[in-house]
Each structure stands twice: as C-alpha cells, then as structure tokens.
Amino acid sequence: MSLSLSLSLSLSCYFSRVLVTGRHYHCSNAVHLLFNSNQPHSHGTGSERVEQLKEEVARTLNRSCATKDVIQCVDKLQHLGIAYLFTEGIKSLLDRIADSTVAEDEGLFHAAQRFRVLRNYGYNVAPDLFHKFLNREAKFKDSLAADWRGLLSLHEASHYGTSHEGIMSHAMEFSKKHLKSPKSPFTPQQLAQINHTLELPRHMRMERFEAWRLIQESTHPKGNSSPLLELASLDYNLVQSQHQEELEEFTSFVRDRAQEFFLWTAGIFPQPSFSRSRIELTKSVGMCHLLDDLYDRYGSLEELTLFTDAIKRWELQAMEKLPDVLKICYLIVYNTTNEISYKVLVNSGKCVTSLFRKTVSVRSLSLSLSLSLSLSLSLSLF
C-alpha cells in the first residue's frame, strides 16, 4: 500500500510538471508516445516471438556470474520496462548477491548502480560501500569529478538514501555540483544524458516513456538489434495495444481528456497484469477532475456545503436536497465508487468503501485527493 501511495504522489508531482509546464513532454506528445509510437522489430510479432526471446534473455541473465554483471543486466531490464517478465529470476539472483562483499576494485559507477538497484528492489543494503570513495575529511574525493558516468550513477543512487544517511545527502550535493560544473569537458551526448537525469531522476519518470527513449537511442540504424532490445520493442508494442483497448473501454465512461486521465494511471500501474486497475483508477481520476471543477469553478458555497454533507452521509436519500446538476455529480461519484468497491470485494474479499468515507474532507482539494488515493489503495488489491 505504501508503494501505491508513493507512486501516486510521485506521479502527481511528475505530471504537474509535465502536463502543466511542459518541461519534459507536452501532453499531446506524451499521449502520442504511449498510444501511437510503435517500435520497430524483426523476426515476426506477437506472443510467440516474445516467449522465444524471453527464454533467450533468461539464459543470458542466468549466465551472469559476477555481481556487477547481474546488477547491470537487471538495471537494463528495468530501464527497458521488461523486468516484470523475469520477476522470479531477478529475485533469485538479487537474493544471492544482496549480502555479497563489495569488490575492492569496484568503481563508483558499479557501486552506485548496485546500491540503487538493490534499494529499488527493497533490499536493506547499507551505504557503507561508498566509504572507500571518501577522503580523510569524510568527503567524496575530488578525483571522482572526472568520472562522469560514475557521477551520474551516484546522483541516481543518492535519491534512494534515507533522511538519517548523511553520506547519501553528500553524494547528491557532490554529484550535482560536478555534473553542473561549466568547467567539466562533457560531450554534447554526455551533456544531454546529464541534463535528463538532473531534471528528473529515473525512478520518478514514467516507465513506458523511459523504455521508449532507451529503445530509440539503442536501435541500430540498419535494423540489427540484440534479443534484449527486440524483446523490449515487441513488449512495448504489445503493451501499447493493450493500452489502446483499455482506453476504448474508458471512453464509454468519459470522453473529454480521456487519454490524459489514462496516461496518469498508466504511470502508476505500467505492468500489463494491472489492466483492470488502470481502467478503474482512470475512472476515479475522471471523477477527481469533475469534483475539482465543481468546487473550484461552478458550485456556490451553499450548494457545495449540501454536496459535501451528502458525500459524508453516503446514501442515495442524501441527494434529495441537491440541485439537479449536483444530483448527477453525486450519482456519478456514488455509483462509480460503489462499483469499484464491489469489484475489489469480489476479487480480494476486502471491503474498501470505508476508505473513501473516512478520508473525505470539506475542502475540495482534500476531497479529490482523498478519493484518488483511497481508490489507488483499493485498486492495488486487484
């Protein structure tokens, strides 16, 4: 549940920057990437080829013996958005190396990558592995400033530190300082990668967007690709087709801004297995938008007081005193929430309607956010 909350909040932060300010993707561009940007592939299409490639990639993963090779392979699978295809294999490998000793010759890039990947998978790896990169004053050595890949890896890893891990705060300050330094001799390609990371770390970006970007950057001009890249391309296309089908189902619920609402939920639940969660949560996002408009633009104080009281009572008789327009809004919220709660109850045996009722606030922003987060938690039970 905490993961669902953190993802909801991080994606809210992300899209407030992406869709409002347009710093990373304009909304129309983001929608195009998710729904229309097919990736090139070879040797046929469909699930049959995917299974062949999965076996080939799994063999490569299992042949990885050195810790740094395992970490690099897992990181690449994550970045390409296909780690979910190898969940058991990845867990088995990471269980094996989680407590292994850090090699003396392990450089900053691999040490930071190891820390980030293991923390991302929930392993309690200590930040002590960075001590060998400190000088006598317990500060990161100045000589590390020449290693741009190491600095970039360290900066990504620093976001996985906790509030009481001072070394990780120093890692963020140190890496950011040298990556932003105008004196550093970066190439245009290196500078583009650095700016991309400094603008927003990878774990806060949408998985499908990052997969698309990496596939684009890695695809050979002549069409030749590794099994890993071909698998990522095929998976991207198959998942995209699934998203298009899900969007068609959602458009029967709402038409205006349907793609934008679905985009938000695809960021929270990127894996294909969460299809039902995406569809139902998209409905809740649409409801939140409806409620925000109602409270911020259209309703009078008297009308909104009646509406809020009706929401708190949570019964059909509560809408009798509402104006006709608000009755429609109330029915949408009431019926959709109960419908989703019923589906969660059938699938998991858990009654989650009370989650919504307990968190409703008289303030419009809190009302909408409470509804969204409550349903996010509920949908994680699908």
Residue pairs with C-beta under 8 A, 6 or more apart in sequence:
1 377
1 380
3 380
4 268
4 376
4 377
4 379
4 380
5 373
5 376
5 377
7 267
7 268
7 376
8 268
8 372
8 373
8 376
10 203
10 204
11 206
11 264
11 267
11 268
13 204
14 200
14 204
14 205
14 206
14 267
15 263
15 264
15 267
17 23
17 24
17 200
18 24
18 25
18 27
18 30
19 27
19 30
19 260
23 199
24 199
24 200
24 205
25 33
25 209
27 260
27 263
30 209
30 263
31 259
31 260
31 263
33 208
33 209
33 212
34 208
34 209
34 240
34 243
34 259
34 263
34 266
35 240
35 243
35 244
35 247
35 259
37 212
37 240
38 236
38 237
38 240
39 212
39 215
39 219
39 232
39 233
39 234
39 236
39 237
40 219
40 223
40 233
41 225
41 230
41 233
41 234
41 237
42 223
42 225
42 230
43 49
43 230
45 234
45 237
46 234
46 238
47 238
49 234
50 231
50 234
50 235
50 238
53 227
53 230
53 231
53 234
54 85
54 86
54 231
56 227
57 77
57 86
57 227
57 228
57 231
58 86
58 89
60 73
60 227
60 228
61 70
61 73
61 74
61 77
61 86
61 89
61 90
61 93
62 89
62 93
64 70
64 73
64 93
67 97
67 100
67 103
67 114
68 103
68 106
68 110
68 113
68 114
70 93
70 94
70 97
71 97
71 110
71 113
71 114
71 117
71 118
72 110
72 113
74 83
74 90
74 93
74 94
74 117
75 113
75 116
75 117
76 228
77 83
77 85
77 86
77 90
77 228
78 117
78 120
79 202
79 210
79 211
79 214
80 211
80 214
80 215
80 228
80 229
80 231
80 232
81 207
81 208
81 210
81 211
81 232
81 235
81 236
81 239
81 270
82 211
82 231
82 232
82 235
83 90
84 271
84 272
84 273
85 231
85 235
90 121
91 121
94 117
94 118
94 121
94 123
98 118
98 123
98 125
102 111
102 114
102 129
104 132
106 114
106 129
107 147
107 150
108 133
108 144
108 147
108 150
108 151
108 153
108 154
109 147
109 149
109 150
109 153
110 153
111 129
111 130
111 133
112 130
112 150
112 153
112 154
112 156
112 157
112 171
113 153
113 157
114 125
114 129
115 125
115 127
115 129
115 130
115 157
115 160
116 153
116 156
116 157
116 160
118 125
119 125
119 157
119 160
120 160
120 203
127 161
127 165
127 167
127 168
130 154
130 167
130 171
131 167
133 140
133 141
133 144
134 140
134 141
134 167
135 141
135 142
139 170
139 174
140 170
140 171
140 174
144 150
144 151
144 154
144 174
144 178
145 151
145 178
145 181
145 184
148 179
148 184
148 186
148 190
148 194
151 174
151 175
151 178
151 179
152 175
152 179
152 193
152 194
152 197
154 171
154 174
154 175
155 171
155 172
155 175
155 176
155 179
155 197
155 198
155 201
156 197
156 201
156 202
156 203
157 168
157 171
158 168
158 169
158 171
158 172
158 175
159 172
159 201
159 203
159 204
160 168
160 203
161 167
161 168
161 169
161 171
161 172
162 168
176 198
178 184
179 194
179 197
179 198
180 198
186 194
202 210
206 266
206 267
206 270
207 267
207 270
208 236
208 239
208 266
208 267
208 270
211 232
211 236
212 236
214 232
215 229
215 232
215 233
215 236
218 225
218 229
219 225
219 229
219 233
225 233
238 272
239 270
239 272
242 272
242 275
243 262
243 266
243 278
246 262
246 275
246 278
246 279
246 282
247 258
247 259
247 262
249 279
250 258
250 261
250 262
250 279
250 282
250 283
251 258
253 282
253 283
253 286
254 261
254 283
254 286
257 286
257 289
258 282
258 286
261 282
261 285
261 286
261 289
262 278
262 282
264 282
264 285
265 277
265 278
265 281
265 282
265 285
266 278
268 281
268 376
269 277
269 278
269 281
269 379
274 382
276 343
276 379
276 382
277 379
277 380
277 382
280 340
280 343
280 375
280 379
280 382
281 375
281 376
281 379
283 336
283 340
284 336
284 337
284 340
284 371
284 372
284 375
284 376
285 372
287 332
287 333
287 336
287 337
287 371
288 368
288 369
288 371
288 372
290 329
290 332
290 333
291 329
291 333
291 364
291 367
291 368
291 371
292 364
292 365
292 368
294 304
294 307
294 326
294 329
294 364
295 304
295 364
295 365
295 367
295 368
296 364
299 307
299 326
303 322
303 323
303 326
304 364
306 321
306 322
306 326
307 322
307 326
307 329
307 330
308 360
308 362
308 367
309 318
310 318
310 319
310 321
310 322
310 330
311 318
311 330
311 333
311 360
311 367
312 357
312 360
314 334
314 353
314 357
316 334
318 330
319 326
319 327
319 330
319 331
319 334
322 330
333 371
337 353
337 356
337 371
337 375
338 353
340 375
340 378
340 379
341 351
341 352
341 353
341 356
341 378
343 382
344 350
344 352
344 378
344 379
344 381
344 382
345 351
345 352
347 381
347 382
348 381
348 382
350 381
352 374
352 377
352 378
352 381
355 374
355 377
355 378
356 370
356 371
356 374
356 375
359 370
359 371
359 373
359 374
360 367
360 370
360 371
361 367
361 370
